[in-house]
């Protein structure tokens, strides 16, 4: 095992909200990203990364880093790094010429 990965596991993981360590004997270290339903989304190998690179990756993925392991987590980060579910808009019907009508911003359409 890389000393860089081991340092991340022992010293940094406790500072991240919603980041857990599962030890699997003999397995190469990897970050496994799960959905809110615990479905696997992605696996990222960590073996060749430095501690700094892993920390940067985890923060870019949206994990909240606390000052201390017991520090409170602000309300807006309680479910981080989960992203809000996309709002599904109804499909627009094509116009008589077969083209989809343009989408307008609220500034362009004051009636909205």
FENPESUL-V132408 format. One record per run of one state. SS is the DSSP state (2 for helix, 1 for strand, 0 for the rest). FROM is the first residue (numbers start at 0). TO is the last residue. Records with the same first field share a line. If there is no record, write none. Layout:
BEGIN
SS=FROM-TO ; FROM-TO
END
This chain:
BEGIN
0=0-1 ; 16-28 ; 34-38 ; 45-49 ; 60-63 ; 65-73 ; 77-92 ; 94-98 ; 100-111
2=2-14 ; 50-59 ; 74-76
1=15-15 ; 29-33 ; 39-44 ; 64-64 ; 93-93 ; 99-99
END
